[in-house]
Amino acid sequence: MKIEHPNKLVLNLLMYSRLFNKREFTVNIMYVDNKKGEQMLEAWKKSKFTHKLH
């Protein structure tokens, strides 16, 4: 989602969600600076997570 403010500032919102059995894991990435946003998105896509259900 992109939100454009009257002063031309653009806020970008990305949401990723996944179910692990009955638990939902959600990550939100929000940015104004496109270069930093791309860096965050790249880091997120390269991340590895493990889950343990107790």
PyMOL Python script that loads the backbone (N, CA, C, O; Angstrom):
from pymol import cmd

cmd.read_pdbstr("""\
ATOM      1  N   MET A   1       0.850  -1.152   0.000  1.00  0.00           N
ATOM      2  CA  MET A   1       0.000   0.000   0.000  1.00  0.00           C
ATOM      3  C   MET A   1       0.903   1.224   0.000  1.00  0.00           C
ATOM      4  O   MET A   1       1.953   1.232   0.644  1.00  0.00           O
ATOM      5  N   LYS A   2       0.495   2.244  -0.716  1.00  0.00           N
ATOM      6  CA  LYS A   2       1.210   3.511  -0.714  1.00  0.00           C
ATOM      7  C   LYS A   2       0.251   4.592  -0.243  1.00  0.00           C
ATOM      8  O   LYS A   2      -0.888   4.679  -0.702  1.00  0.00           O
ATOM      9  N   ILE A   3       0.730   5.406   0.673  1.00  0.00           N
ATOM     10  CA  ILE A   3      -0.057   6.535   1.169  1.00  0.00           C
ATOM     11  C   ILE A   3       0.677   7.806   0.781  1.00  0.00           C
ATOM     12  O   ILE A   3       1.818   8.022   1.189  1.00  0.00           O
ATOM     13  N   GLU A   4       0.023   8.641  -0.004  1.00  0.00           N
ATOM     14  CA  GLU A   4       0.630   9.897  -0.439  1.00  0.00           C
ATOM     15  C   GLU A   4       0.033  11.040   0.368  1.00  0.00           C
ATOM     16  O   GLU A   4      -1.181  11.242   0.393  1.00  0.00           O
ATOM     17  N   HIS A   5       0.915  11.781   1.025  1.00  0.00           N
ATOM     18  CA  HIS A   5       0.496  12.921   1.830  1.00  0.00           C
ATOM     19  C   HIS A   5       0.499  14.184   0.974  1.00  0.00           C
ATOM     20  O   HIS A   5       1.170  14.216  -0.058  1.00  0.00           O
ATOM     21  N   PRO A   6      -0.232  15.226   1.374  1.00  0.00           N
ATOM     22  CA  PRO A   6      -0.288  16.474   0.595  1.00  0.00           C
ATOM     23  C   PRO A   6       1.091  17.103   0.353  1.00  0.00           C
ATOM     24  O   PRO A   6       1.277  17.789  -0.652  1.00  0.00           O
ATOM     25  N   ASN A   7       2.049  16.886   1.242  1.00  0.00           N
ATOM     26  CA  ASN A   7       3.385  17.469   1.058  1.00  0.00           C
ATOM     27  C   ASN A   7       4.276  16.603   0.154  1.00  0.00           C
ATOM     28  O   ASN A   7       5.489  16.803   0.100  1.00  0.00           O
ATOM     29  N   LYS A   8       3.670  15.646  -0.550  1.00  0.00           N
ATOM     30  CA  LYS A   8       4.345  14.742  -1.508  1.00  0.00           C
ATOM     31  C   LYS A   8       5.141  13.622  -0.833  1.00  0.00           C
ATOM     32  O   LYS A   8       5.812  12.850  -1.517  1.00  0.00           O
ATOM     33  N   LEU A   9       5.075  13.526   0.485  1.00  0.00           N
ATOM     34  CA  LEU A   9       5.708  12.424   1.202  1.00  0.00           C
ATOM     35  C   LEU A   9       4.911  11.149   0.921  1.00  0.00           C
ATOM     36  O   LEU A   9       3.683  11.148   1.015  1.00  0.00           O
ATOM     37  N   VAL A  10       5.607  10.070   0.577  1.00  0.00           N
ATOM     38  CA  VAL A  10       4.948   8.795   0.277  1.00  0.00           C
ATOM     39  C   VAL A  10       5.390   7.757   1.314  1.00  0.00           C
ATOM     40  O   VAL A  10       6.580   7.483   1.466  1.00  0.00           O
ATOM     41  N   LEU A  11       4.421   7.192   2.014  1.00  0.00           N
ATOM     42  CA  LEU A  11       4.676   6.134   2.983  1.00  0.00           C
ATOM     43  C   LEU A  11       4.312   4.809   2.332  1.00  0.00           C
ATOM     44  O   LEU A  11       3.182   4.624   1.880  1.00  0.00           O
ATOM     45  N   ASN A  12       5.268   3.889   2.284  1.00  0.00           N
ATOM     46  CA  ASN A  12       5.060   2.569   1.694  1.00  0.00           C
ATOM     47  C   ASN A  12       4.852   1.556   2.809  1.00  0.00           C
ATOM     48  O   ASN A  12       5.582   1.563   3.800  1.00  0.00           O
ATOM     49  N   LEU A  13       3.868   0.690   2.653  1.00  0.00           N
ATOM     50  CA  LEU A  13       3.557  -0.336   3.644  1.00  0.00           C
ATOM     51  C   LEU A  13       3.517  -1.696   2.956  1.00  0.00           C
ATOM     52  O   LEU A  13       2.799  -1.889   1.974  1.00  0.00           O
ATOM     53  N   LEU A  14       4.298  -2.632   3.487  1.00  0.00           N
ATOM     54  CA  LEU A  14       4.296  -4.006   2.974  1.00  0.00           C
ATOM     55  C   LEU A  14       3.956  -4.933   4.128  1.00  0.00           C
ATOM     56  O   LEU A  14       4.455  -4.746   5.238  1.00  0.00           O
ATOM     57  N   MET A  15       3.114  -5.931   3.884  1.00  0.00           N
ATOM     58  CA  MET A  15       2.745  -6.886   4.932  1.00  0.00           C
ATOM     59  C   MET A  15       2.914  -8.300   4.398  1.00  0.00           C
ATOM     60  O   MET A  15       2.418  -8.648   3.327  1.00  0.00           O
ATOM     61  N   TYR A  16       3.630  -9.102   5.178  1.00  0.00           N
ATOM     62  CA  TYR A  16       3.824 -10.508   4.857  1.00  0.00           C
ATOM     63  C   TYR A  16       3.279 -11.333   6.010  1.00  0.00           C
ATOM     64  O   TYR A  16       3.510 -11.015   7.177  1.00  0.00           O
ATOM     65  N   SER A  17       2.554 -12.394   5.677  1.00  0.00           N
ATOM     66  CA  SER A  17       1.936 -13.209   6.719  1.00  0.00           C
ATOM     67  C   SER A  17       2.008 -14.677   6.323  1.00  0.00           C
ATOM     68  O   SER A  17       1.909 -15.030   5.148  1.00  0.00           O
ATOM     69  N   ARG A  18       2.185 -15.532   7.346  1.00  0.00           N
ATOM     70  CA  ARG A  18       2.233 -16.971   7.090  1.00  0.00           C
ATOM     71  C   ARG A  18       1.700 -17.723   8.303  1.00  0.00           C
ATOM     72  O   ARG A  18       1.912 -17.320   9.447  1.00  0.00           O
ATOM     73  N   LEU A  19       1.014 -18.806   8.032  1.00  0.00           N
ATOM     74  CA  LEU A  19       0.531 -19.663   9.107  1.00  0.00           C
ATOM     75  C   LEU A  19       1.537 -20.768   9.380  1.00  0.00           C
ATOM     76  O   LEU A  19       2.055 -21.389   8.453  1.00  0.00           O
ATOM     77  N   PHE A  20       1.810 -21.009  10.649  1.00  0.00           N
ATOM     78  CA  PHE A  20       2.593 -22.146  11.110  1.00  0.00           C
ATOM     79  C   PHE A  20       1.647 -22.938  11.990  1.00  0.00           C
ATOM     80  O   PHE A  20       1.422 -22.591  13.149  1.00  0.00           O
ATOM     81  N   ASN A  21       1.095 -24.002  11.431  1.00  0.00           N
ATOM     82  CA  ASN A  21       0.033 -24.766  12.095  1.00  0.00           C
ATOM     83  C   ASN A  21      -1.121 -23.815  12.406  1.00  0.00           C
ATOM     84  O   ASN A  21      -1.762 -23.323  11.477  1.00  0.00           O
ATOM     85  N   LYS A  22      -1.403 -23.544  13.661  1.00  0.00           N
ATOM     86  CA  LYS A  22      -2.507 -22.637  14.001  1.00  0.00           C
ATOM     87  C   LYS A  22      -2.030 -21.256  14.424  1.00  0.00           C
ATOM     88  O   LYS A  22      -2.821 -20.447  14.910  1.00  0.00           O
ATOM     89  N   ARG A  23      -0.739 -20.981  14.243  1.00  0.00           N
ATOM     90  CA  ARG A  23      -0.180 -19.690  14.646  1.00  0.00           C
ATOM     91  C   ARG A  23       0.153 -18.861  13.414  1.00  0.00           C
ATOM     92  O   ARG A  23       0.682 -19.368  12.425  1.00  0.00           O
ATOM     93  N   GLU A  24      -0.168 -17.585  13.496  1.00  0.00           N
ATOM     94  CA  GLU A  24       0.116 -16.687  12.384  1.00  0.00           C
ATOM     95  C   GLU A  24       1.352 -15.846  12.698  1.00  0.00           C
ATOM     96  O   GLU A  24       1.487 -15.309  13.798  1.00  0.00           O
ATOM     97  N   PHE A  25       2.245 -15.740  11.726  1.00  0.00           N
ATOM     98  CA  PHE A  25       3.445 -14.926  11.839  1.00  0.00           C
ATOM     99  C   PHE A  25       3.312 -13.812  10.812  1.00  0.00           C
ATOM    100  O   PHE A  25       3.143 -14.087   9.624  1.00  0.00           O
ATOM    101  N   THR A  26       3.385 -12.563  11.247  1.00  0.00           N
ATOM    102  CA  THR A  26       3.199 -11.420  10.366  1.00  0.00           C
ATOM    103  C   THR A  26       4.343 -10.437  10.529  1.00  0.00           C
ATOM    104  O   THR A  26       4.781 -10.160  11.646  1.00  0.00           O
ATOM    105  N   VAL A  27       4.828  -9.910   9.409  1.00  0.00           N
ATOM    106  CA  VAL A  27       5.866  -8.880   9.398  1.00  0.00           C
ATOM    107  C   VAL A  27       5.352  -7.701   8.594  1.00  0.00           C
ATOM    108  O   VAL A  27       4.835  -7.868   7.489  1.00  0.00           O
ATOM    109  N   ASN A  28       5.498  -6.507   9.157  1.00  0.00           N
ATOM    110  CA  ASN A  28       5.140  -5.276   8.458  1.00  0.00           C
ATOM    111  C   ASN A  28       6.409  -4.479   8.206  1.00  0.00           C
ATOM    112  O   ASN A  28       7.223  -4.289   9.109  1.00  0.00           O
ATOM    113  N   ILE A  29       6.572  -4.015   6.980  1.00  0.00           N
ATOM    114  CA  ILE A  29       7.706  -3.169   6.612  1.00  0.00           C
ATOM    115  C   ILE A  29       7.122  -1.843   6.146  1.00  0.00           C
ATOM    116  O   ILE A  29       6.318  -1.794   5.214  1.00  0.00           O
ATOM    117  N   MET A  30       7.540  -0.772   6.809  1.00  0.00           N
ATOM    118  CA  MET A  30       7.057   0.566   6.452  1.00  0.00           C
ATOM    119  C   MET A  30       8.271   1.464   6.207  1.00  0.00           C
ATOM    120  O   MET A  30       9.234   1.448   6.973  1.00  0.00           O
ATOM    121  N   TYR A  31       8.208   2.249   5.125  1.00  0.00           N
ATOM    122  CA  TYR A  31       9.338   3.128   4.822  1.00  0.00           C
ATOM    123  C   TYR A  31       8.912   4.310   3.974  1.00  0.00           C
ATOM    124  O   TYR A  31       7.899   4.269   3.277  1.00  0.00           O
ATOM    125  N   VAL A  32       9.712   5.363   4.052  1.00  0.00           N
ATOM    126  CA  VAL A  32       9.548   6.559   3.222  1.00  0.00           C
ATOM    127  C   VAL A  32      10.701   6.624   2.219  1.00  0.00           C
ATOM    128  O   VAL A  32      10.500   6.958   1.052  1.00  0.00           O
ATOM    129  N   ASP A  33      11.893   6.305   2.679  1.00  0.00           N
ATOM    130  CA  ASP A  33      13.091   6.329   1.842  1.00  0.00           C
ATOM    131  C   ASP A  33      13.159   5.022   1.039  1.00  0.00           C
ATOM    132  O   ASP A  33      13.328   3.949   1.617  1.00  0.00           O
ATOM    133  N   ASN A  34      13.028   5.111  -0.276  1.00  0.00           N
ATOM    134  CA  ASN A  34      12.984   3.914  -1.119  1.00  0.00           C
ATOM    135  C   ASN A  34      14.259   3.072  -1.027  1.00  0.00           C
ATOM    136  O   ASN A  34      14.183   1.843  -1.047  1.00  0.00           O
ATOM    137  N   LYS A  35      15.415   3.705  -0.928  1.00  0.00           N
ATOM    138  CA  LYS A  35      16.674   2.955  -0.836  1.00  0.00           C
ATOM    139  C   LYS A  35      16.708   2.129   0.448  1.00  0.00           C
ATOM    140  O   LYS A  35      17.085   0.957   0.423  1.00  0.00           O
ATOM    141  N   LYS A  36      16.321   2.726   1.552  1.00  0.00           N
ATOM    142  CA  LYS A  36      16.286   2.004   2.822  1.00  0.00           C
ATOM    143  C   LYS A  36      15.201   0.934   2.802  1.00  0.00           C
ATOM    144  O   LYS A  36      15.373  -0.141   3.376  1.00  0.00           O
ATOM    145  N   GLY A  37      14.087   1.229   2.144  1.00  0.00           N
ATOM    146  CA  GLY A  37      13.015   0.249   2.023  1.00  0.00           C
ATOM    147  C   GLY A  37      13.464  -0.982   1.264  1.00  0.00           C
ATOM    148  O   GLY A  37      13.141  -2.104   1.654  1.00  0.00           O
ATOM    149  N   GLU A  38      14.209  -0.786   0.180  1.00  0.00           N
ATOM    150  CA  GLU A  38      14.733  -1.910  -0.593  1.00  0.00           C
ATOM    151  C   GLU A  38      15.716  -2.729   0.241  1.00  0.00           C
ATOM    152  O   GLU A  38      15.751  -3.956   0.138  1.00  0.00           O
ATOM    153  N   GLN A  39      16.518  -2.046   1.070  1.00  0.00           N
ATOM    154  CA  GLN A  39      17.464  -2.756   1.936  1.00  0.00           C
ATOM    155  C   GLN A  39      16.706  -3.612   2.956  1.00  0.00           C
ATOM    156  O   GLN A  39      17.077  -4.758   3.207  1.00  0.00           O
ATOM    157  N   MET A  40      15.653  -3.054   3.538  1.00  0.00           N
ATOM    158  CA  MET A  40      14.854  -3.818   4.510  1.00  0.00           C
ATOM    159  C   MET A  40      14.176  -5.002   3.838  1.00  0.00           C
ATOM    160  O   MET A  40      14.154  -6.102   4.390  1.00  0.00           O
ATOM    161  N   LEU A  41      13.624  -4.783   2.654  1.00  0.00           N
ATOM    162  CA  LEU A  41      12.948  -5.858   1.930  1.00  0.00           C
ATOM    163  C   LEU A  41      13.931  -6.966   1.564  1.00  0.00           C
ATOM    164  O   LEU A  41      13.606  -8.147   1.685  1.00  0.00           O
ATOM    165  N   GLU A  42      15.120  -6.598   1.124  1.00  0.00           N
ATOM    166  CA  GLU A  42      16.142  -7.592   0.783  1.00  0.00           C
ATOM    167  C   GLU A  42      16.546  -8.401   2.023  1.00  0.00           C
ATOM    168  O   GLU A  42      16.684  -9.623   1.956  1.00  0.00           O
ATOM    169  N   ALA A  43      16.733  -7.712   3.144  1.00  0.00           N
ATOM    170  CA  ALA A  43      17.082  -8.406   4.388  1.00  0.00           C
ATOM    171  C   ALA A  43      15.971  -9.362   4.802  1.00  0.00           C
ATOM    172  O   ALA A  43      16.248 -10.479   5.238  1.00  0.00           O
ATOM    173  N   TRP A  44      14.721  -8.939   4.671  1.00  0.00           N
ATOM    174  CA  TRP A  44      13.580  -9.786   5.029  1.00  0.00           C
ATOM    175  C   TRP A  44      13.534 -11.028   4.144  1.00  0.00           C
ATOM    176  O   TRP A  44      13.339 -12.137   4.643  1.00  0.00           O
ATOM    177  N   LYS A  45      13.710 -10.853   2.850  1.00  0.00           N
ATOM    178  CA  LYS A  45      13.640 -11.984   1.927  1.00  0.00           C
ATOM    179  C   LYS A  45      14.775 -12.984   2.138  1.00  0.00           C
ATOM    180  O   LYS A  45      14.620 -14.164   1.822  1.00  0.00           O
ATOM    181  N   LYS A  46      15.907 -12.534   2.662  1.00  0.00           N
ATOM    182  CA  LYS A  46      17.042 -13.427   2.911  1.00  0.00           C
ATOM    183  C   LYS A  46      16.999 -14.055   4.301  1.00  0.00           C
ATOM    184  O   LYS A  46      17.811 -14.928   4.605  1.00  0.00           O
ATOM    185  N   SER A  47      16.075 -13.630   5.140  1.00  0.00           N
ATOM    186  CA  SER A  47      15.996 -14.118   6.520  1.00  0.00           C
ATOM    187  C   SER A  47      15.524 -15.564   6.567  1.00  0.00           C
ATOM    188  O   SER A  47      14.748 -16.008   5.721  1.00  0.00           O
ATOM    189  N   LYS A  48      15.998 -16.277   7.556  1.00  0.00           N
ATOM    190  CA  LYS A  48      15.588 -17.662   7.798  1.00  0.00           C
ATOM    191  C   LYS A  48      15.048 -17.743   9.214  1.00  0.00           C
ATOM    192  O   LYS A  48      15.663 -17.225  10.146  1.00  0.00           O
ATOM    193  N   PHE A  49      13.909 -18.385   9.381  1.00  0.00           N
ATOM    194  CA  PHE A  49      13.283 -18.530  10.683  1.00  0.00           C
ATOM    195  C   PHE A  49      12.971 -19.996  10.933  1.00  0.00           C
ATOM    196  O   PHE A  49      12.648 -20.746  10.011  1.00  0.00           O
ATOM    197  N   THR A  50      13.070 -20.380  12.164  1.00  0.00           N
ATOM    198  CA  THR A  50      12.623 -21.705  12.572  1.00  0.00           C
ATOM    199  C   THR A  50      11.561 -21.515  13.641  1.00  0.00           C
ATOM    200  O   THR A  50      11.535 -20.494  14.328  1.00  0.00           O
ATOM    201  N   HIS A  51      10.704 -22.483  13.776  1.00  0.00           N
ATOM    202  CA  HIS A  51       9.666 -22.382  14.804  1.00  0.00           C
ATOM    203  C   HIS A  51       9.600 -23.677  15.587  1.00  0.00           C
ATOM    204  O   HIS A  51       9.825 -24.763  15.053  1.00  0.00           O
ATOM    205  N   LYS A  52       9.296 -23.541  16.826  1.00  0.00           N
ATOM    206  CA  LYS A  52       9.122 -24.705  17.699  1.00  0.00           C
ATOM    207  C   LYS A  52       7.800 -24.534  18.421  1.00  0.00           C
ATOM    208  O   LYS A  52       7.541 -23.493  19.026  1.00  0.00           O
ATOM    209  N   LEU A  53       6.987 -25.536  18.356  1.00  0.00           N
ATOM    210  CA  LEU A  53       5.727 -25.514  19.087  1.00  0.00           C
ATOM    211  C   LEU A  53       5.911 -26.288  20.382  1.00  0.00           C
ATOM    212  O   LEU A  53       6.312 -27.452  20.364  1.00  0.00           O
ATOM    213  N   HIS A  54       5.628 -25.662  21.471  1.00  0.00           N
ATOM    214  CA  HIS A  54       5.801 -26.304  22.783  1.00  0.00           C
ATOM    215  C   HIS A  54       4.479 -26.860  23.273  1.00  0.00           C
ATOM    216  O   HIS A  54       4.417 -27.437  24.359  1.00  0.00           O
TER     217      HIS A  54
END
""", "prot")
cmd.dss("prot")
cmd.show_as("cartoon", "prot")
cmd.util.cbc("prot")
cmd.orient("prot")
